Amino acid sequence: MNIRPLHDRIVIQRLDEGEQKVGGIIIPDTAREKPQRGKVIAAGAGKIRDDGTRQPPDVKPGDLILFGKYSGQEIRLDGEDYLIMREEEVLGVIDGGDVKKQKDVKKQK
C-alpha cells in the first residue's frame, strides 16, 4: 500500500536500536524505550506559506532522521508500524543517511 502524506507531514519507520543491556541484564521488549531514529518513507508536498506559495520539505524519502520521544502519531499499515508527523517535529537529519551504509558501518566496528 502506498501512502502520500499531505502538506508538511512525513511518514517515518522507526529503526531498531538493537538489544539494550544494563549491567549485564537484558531488558525485555516491553520495557524498552522506543527508538528516536527513523527512516523517512514518504514526505508531503510541503507547507503552504502565508503568501500562498509552497515551501518544499527539507527531508526526502530515504533520509535518516532524529525526532523527539513523544513526536508523531503511530499508525499501522499492512501489518507494519509507522509514525506520521509534521516536518517541524524532526530534530535533525543524520548525514550519510542511507540505512544500508549505517548498518555496514556498525558491522565494521
Buried (B, 14 or more C-beta within 10 A) or exposed (E): EEEEBEEBBBBBBBBEEEEEEEEEEEEEEEEEEEBBBBBBBBBBBBBEEEEEEEEEBBBEEEBBBBBEEEBBEEEEEEEEEBBBBBBEBBEEBBEEBEBEEBEEEEEEE
